[in-house]
């Protein structure tokens, strides 16, 4: 089937079970699509031998009637996930040549469910970025382009390679991680669905750490139903991760009944930022009206500490990053700098880290070290932790008042051009996370759904934020929004 790579996970599952197509045929179609899409820079390590071996095993399971929903589904894996025997660099020179002899829990869960690994996907270095331009592999490129303009656009970050690969039909789904919006922002920029579950729903074991109290794995897919199917396979309690929740994982797909009548959907007034583009404001209002038409009760809510979220995040995340990245020292694994005669261990650390880390990672490590230093710990880090607690309390109050989900824009703009913000004030880039970081600070689940196109023909997304551990209800609300918007646009092929 020549166009099998364009299938959704749900459609492919049904066709595989009906034996209309084999997992090997589906995998080969995706591998061919990847081979023709080098211009996108999405896949950075291809694993065709592993993929075909897994596909053959999936076909055997399908033939025997032992076929979980993800059996035979070809996926891409963000380079942040450790995969046994396969390069796992976190898009950083400092991990060049690192091939772990273990598998992350999330990818192990997917392979146990019969999924197929096509290869590793591009990303911002150590997941630090909003445009996939900090990668040691070079940027991933958005398959979408502005109408009448050939300028290369960012697919967002840090899961930019994952988003580009799914949007361009190189794979049927992809893993991502979200520390401050790194699944949801790329999903919005590329016209696909991206879900970040509740903190602790997916194990972090075997995922290269950025900010341990914020990082969470999730899925980028072509539809909300696909997100429900894939996320369920990824989740589960893991004793190897002390933050993993020992809770049963429900069938998220079964929750997609399309009924939100009487459910309360909150519209936070503090998300109406000064200077918000009119088309974002209009899309948000249209989304609220669609939820109202579906029978939901749309209400204004207050999240009063929203304005402090971005500065709090950019204190906490770099602080945790500086601690997590201290282990990359040139001694145990990864890049090691060459020393001149007479240089010692201190020179090894300094030169290795200077050569191995890119500018954005160095910037955040230095910020983190600064806010954790003796003279500034209370003034910055401790104060940011207190703000984080207040932000979480804002959401708790809204949910206690009966709100089931909160509707916001995902991003303050559509995808921007590669290089457009690279030399600007870094704060301009950080503002891309203005609608998403609150969710990570509070540990909540959230999903981005494509909801329309801007004036240049680029996709825009709407975000729904849910109650903790209630991904099923969140996905159902997203399913309703997805059906109401009727978004079916695809990028015109240029690569």
Long-range contacts (C-beta under 8 A, 24 or more apart in sequence): 1-25, 1-26, 1-29, 2-29, 3-29, 4-29, 4-30, 5-29, 5-30, 5-32, 5-33, 5-74, 5-169, 5-170, 5-171, 5-172, 6-169, 7-172, 8-172, 8-221, 8-222, 8-223, 8-225, 8-226, 9-69, 9-70, 9-73, 9-172, 9-173, 9-221, 9-222, 9-223, 9-225, 9-226, 9-229, 9-230, 10-223, 10-225, 10-226, 10-229, 12-72, 12-73, 12-172, 13-69, 13-70, 13-71, 13-72, 13-73, 13-229, 16-58, 16-62, 16-67, 16-71, 16-72, 16-73, 17-62, 17-67, 19-62, 22-55, 22-59, 22-62, 22-72, 23-55, 23-56, 23-58, 23-59, 23-62, 23-71, 23-72, 23-116, 24-52, 24-55, 24-56, 24-59, 26-55, 26-72, 26-73, 26-74, 27-51, 27-52, 27-54, 27-55, 27-72, 27-74, 27-116, 27-118, 28-52, 30-74, 30-118, 30-170, 30-171, 30-172, 31-118, 33-168, 33-169, 33-170, 34-118, 34-119, 34-165, 34-170, 34-171, 36-495, 37-168, 37-170, 37-495, 38-495, 39-141, 39-495, 40-140, 40-141, 40-143, 40-164, 40-165, 40-168, 40-170, 40-495, 41-122, 41-137, 41-138, 41-139, 41-140, 41-141, 41-161, 41-164, 42-76, 42-121, 42-122, 42-140, 42-141, 42-155, 42-161, 42-162, 42-164, 42-165, 42-168, 42-170, 43-76, 43-118, 43-119, 43-120, 43-121, 43-122, 43-161, 43-165, 43-170, 44-79, 44-91, 44-119, 44-120, 44-121, 44-122, 44-135, 44-137, 44-161, 45-79, 45-86, 45-87, 45-119, 45-120, 46-118, 46-119, 47-86, 47-117, 47-118, 47-119, 47-120, 48-118, 48-119, 50-86, 50-117, 51-116, 51-117, 51-118, 51-119, 54-111, 54-114, 54-115, 54-116, 54-117, 55-116, 57-114, 58-114, 58-115, 58-116, 61-114, 67-114, 68-113, 68-114, 68-233, 69-113, 69-229, 69-232, 69-233, 69-253, 70-110, 70-113, 70-114, 70-115, 70-229, 70-230, 70-233, 71-113, 71-114, 71-115, 72-114, 72-115, 72-116, 73-114, 73-115, 73-116, 73-172, 73-173, 73-230, 74-115, 74-116, 74-118, 74-171, 74-172, 75-110, 75-115, 75-116, 75-117, 75-118, 75-171, 75-172, 75-173, 75-174, 75-175, 75-230, 76-118, 76-119, 76-120, 76-121, 76-161, 76-162, 76-165, 76-166, 76-170, 76-171, 76-173, 76-174, 76-175, 77-107, 77-117, 77-119, 77-120, 77-121, 77-174, 77-175, 78-120, 78-121, 78-123, 78-159, 78-161, 78-162, 78-174, 78-175, 78-176, 78-177, 79-120, 79-121, 79-122, 79-123, 79-161, 80-123, 80-126, 80-127, 80-158, 80-177, 80-207, 80-208, 81-106, 81-107, 81-175, 81-206, 81-207, 81-208, 81-217, 82-107, 82-206, 82-207, 82-208, 83-107, 83-117, 83-120, 86-117, 86-120, 87-120, 88-120, 88-208, 89-136, 90-123, 90-125, 90-126, 90-127, 90-208, 91-122, 91-123, 91-124, 91-125, 91-126, 91-134, 91-135, 91-136, 91-137, 92-125, 92-126, 92-136, 92-356, 92-357, 92-358, 92-361, 93-136, 93-335, 93-355, 93-356, 93-357, 93-358, 94-328, 94-334, 94-335, 94-352, 94-353, 94-355, 94-356, 94-357, 95-208, 95-328, 95-333, 95-334, 95-335, 95-356, 96-136, 96-334, 96-335, 97-334, 97-335, 98-333, 98-334, 100-206, 102-206, 103-206, 104-203, 104-205, 104-206, 104-207, 105-203, 105-205, 105-206, 105-236, 105-238, 105-240, 105-241, 106-175, 106-202, 106-203, 106-206, 106-207, 106-217, 106-234, 107-175, 107-206, 108-206, 109-233, 109-234, 109-235, 109-236, 110-175, 110-230, 110-233, 110-234, 113-233, 115-233, 118-170, 118-171, 121-159, 121-161, 121-162, 121-165, 121-174, 122-160, 122-161, 122-164, 123-157, 123-158, 123-159, 123-160, 123-161, 123-162, 124-157, 124-158, 124-160, 124-182, 124-360, 125-357, 125-358, 125-360, 125-361, 126-208, 126-210, 126-321, 126-325, 126-361, 127-158, 127-159, 127-177, 127-179, 127-182, 127-208, 127-210, 127-215, 128-158, 128-210, 128-321, 128-360, 128-361, 128-364, 129-157, 129-158, 129-360, 129-429, 130-154, 130-156, 130-157, 130-158, 130-181, 130-182, 130-185, 130-429, 130-430, 130-432, 130-433, 131-156, 131-157, 131-160, 131-416, 131-418, 131-421, 131-422, 131-429, 131-432, 132-156, 132-157, 132-158, 132-160, 132-161, 132-186, 133-157, 133-418, 133-419, 133-422, 134-358, 134-359, 134-360, 134-361, 135-160, 135-161, 136-358, 139-418, 140-164, 141-418, 141-495, 142-167, 142-189, 142-190, 142-415, 142-491, 143-167, 143-168, 143-190, 143-491, 143-493, 143-494, 143-495, 144-189, 144-190, 144-191, 144-415, 144-457, 144-458, 144-459, 144-491, 145-491, 145-492, 145-494, 146-456, 146-457, 146-458, 147-456, 147-457, 149-456, 150-494, 151-417, 151-418, 152-417, 152-418, 153-189, 153-415, 153-416, 153-417, 153-418, 153-458, 154-189, 154-415, 154-416, 154-417, 154-418, 155-186, 155-189, 155-190, 155-415, 156-185, 156-186, 156-187, 156-188, 156-189, 156-190, 156-411, 156-415, 156-432, 157-182, 157-185, 157-186, 158-182, 158-186, 159-183, 159-186, 159-194, 159-220, 160-186, 162-186, 162-220, 163-187, 163-189, 163-190, 163-192, 163-194, 163-220, 164-190, 166-190, 166-192, 166-220, 166-221, 166-222, 167-191, 167-192, 167-490, 167-491, 168-491, 168-495, 172-221, 172-222, 172-226, 173-219, 173-220, 173-221, 173-222, 173-226, 173-230, 174-219, 174-220, 174-221, 175-217, 175-218, 175-219, 175-220, 175-234, 176-217, 176-218, 176-219, 176-220, 177-207, 177-210, 177-215, 177-216, 177-217, 177-218, 178-215, 178-216, 178-217, 178-218, 178-436, 178-440, 179-210, 179-211, 179-214, 179-215, 179-216, 179-317, 179-440, 180-214, 180-313, 180-317, 180-433, 180-436, 180-437, 180-440, 181-410, 181-432, 181-433, 181-435, 181-436, 181-437, 181-439, 181-440, 183-218, 183-219, 183-220, 183-448, 184-410, 184-436, 184-446, 184-447, 184-448, 184-461, 184-463, 185-410, 185-411, 185-432, 185-433, 185-436, 185-448, 186-220, 187-220, 187-410, 187-448, 187-450, 187-461, 188-410, 188-411, 188-448, 188-450, 188-459, 188-460, 188-461, 188-463, 189-411, 189-414, 189-415, 189-458, 189-459, 189-461, 190-415, 190-459, 190-491, 191-450, 191-459, 191-461, 191-487, 191-489, 191-490, 191-491, 192-220, 192-221, 192-222, 192-450, 193-220, 193-221, 193-222, 193-223, 193-224, 193-226, 193-227, 193-447, 193-448, 193-449, 193-450, 193-478, 193-482, 194-218, 194-219, 194-220, 194-221, 194-227, 194-447, 194-448, 195-219, 195-227, 195-231, 195-445, 195-446, 195-447, 195-448, 195-471, 195-475, 195-478, 196-439, 196-440, 196-445, 196-446, 196-447, 197-231, 197-235, 197-445, 197-471, 198-245, 198-443, 198-444, 198-445, 198-468, 198-469, 198-470, 198-471, 199-243, 199-440, 199-443, 199-444, 200-243, 200-244, 200-245, 200-443, 201-235, 201-245, 201-247, 201-249, 201-445, 201-469, 201-471, 202-231, 202-234, 202-235, 202-244, 203-236, 203-237, 203-238, 203-240, 203-241, 203-244, 204-241, 204-243, 204-244, 205-238, 205-240, 205-241, 205-244, 209-320, 209-324, 210-317, 210-320, 210-321, 210-324, 211-316, 211-317, 211-318, 211-319, 211-320, 211-321, 211-324, 212-243, 212-320, 212-324, 213-316, 213-320, 214-313, 214-316, 214-317, 214-320, 214-440, 214-441, 216-440, 223-482, 224-256, 224-447, 224-449, 224-475, 224-478, 224-479, 224-482, 225-253, 225-256, 225-479, 227-447, 227-475, 227-478, 228-252, 228-253, 228-255, 228-256, 228-472, 228-475, 229-253, 231-471, 231-475, 245-469, 247-469, 250-472, 251-472, 252-471, 252-472, 252-475, 254-472, 255-472, 255-473, 255-475, 255-476, 256-475, 256-476, 256-479, 257-476, 258-476, 258-479, 258-480, 258-483, 259-295, 259-476, 260-291, 260-294, 260-295, 260-296, 260-404, 260-476, 260-477, 260-480, 261-294, 261-295, 261-296, 262-295, 262-296, 262-297, 263-295, 263-296, 263-297, 263-404, 263-405, 263-473, 263-477, 264-296, 264-297, 264-299, 264-401, 264-402, 264-403, 264-404, 265-291, 265-296, 265-297, 265-298, 265-299, 265-403, 265-404, 265-405, 265-406, 265-407, 265-477, 266-299, 266-300, 266-301, 266-398, 266-403, 266-405, 266-406, 266-407, 267-298, 267-299, 267-300, 267-301, 267-406, 267-407, 267-408, 268-300, 268-301, 268-302, 268-303, 268-306, 268-398, 268-406, 268-408, 269-300, 269-301, 269-302, 270-302, 270-303, 270-304, 270-306, 270-307, 271-303, 271-306, 271-408, 271-409, 271-435, 273-412, 273-434, 276-409, 276-412, 277-412, 277-413, 279-454, 279-455, 279-460, 280-409, 280-411, 280-412, 280-413, 280-460, 283-409, 283-451, 283-452, 283-460, 283-462, 284-407, 284-408, 284-409, 284-462, 286-451, 286-452, 287-407, 287-451, 287-462, 287-481, 287-485, 288-407, 290-480, 290-481, 290-484, 290-485, 291-407, 291-477, 291-480, 291-481, 291-484, 293-484, 294-480, 294-484, 296-477, 296-480, 298-407, 299-403, 301-398, 301-401, 301-403, 301-406, 302-394, 302-398, 303-391, 303-394, 303-395, 303-398, 303-438, 304-394, 305-387, 305-390, 305-391, 305-394, 306-391, 306-394, 306-438, 308-387, 308-390, 308-391, 309-387, 309-391, 309-434, 309-437, 309-438, 309-441, 310-430, 310-431, 310-433, 310-434, 310-437, 311-384, 311-387, 312-384, 312-387, 312-388, 312-391, 312-441, 313-384, 313-433, 313-437, 313-440, 313-441, 314-367, 314-430, 315-367, 315-371, 315-380, 315-381, 315-383, 315-384, 316-381, 316-384, 316-385, 316-388, 316-441, 317-364, 317-368, 318-364, 318-365, 318-367, 318-368, 318-371, 319-367, 319-368, 319-371, 319-372, 319-381, 319-384, 320-368, 321-361, 321-364, 321-365, 321-368, 322-364, 322-365, 322-366, 322-367, 322-368, 322-369, 322-372, 323-368, 323-372, 325-357, 325-361, 325-365, 328-352, 328-353, 328-356, 328-357, 329-353, 330-356, 360-426, 363-426, 388-441, 388-442, 391-438, 391-441, 391-442, 392-441, 392-442, 392-443, 395-438, 395-442, 395-444, 395-465, 399-467, 404-466, 404-467, 404-470, 404-473, 404-477, 405-464, 405-465, 405-466, 405-467, 405-473, 405-474, 405-477, 406-464, 406-465, 406-466, 407-462, 407-463, 407-464, 407-481, 408-435, 408-462, 408-463, 408-465, 409-435, 409-460, 409-461, 409-462, 409-463, 410-435, 410-436, 410-448, 410-460, 410-461, 410-462, 410-463, 411-435, 411-436, 411-460, 411-461, 414-454, 414-456, 414-458, 414-459, 414-460, 415-458, 415-459, 435-463, 436-463, 438-465, 439-465, 443-468, 444-468, 445-469, 445-470, 445-471, 445-474, 446-474, 447-474, 447-475, 447-478, 449-478, 449-481, 449-482, 449-485, 449-487, 450-482, 450-485, 450-487, 450-489, 451-481, 451-485, 451-487, 452-485, 452-487, 453-489, 459-487, 459-489
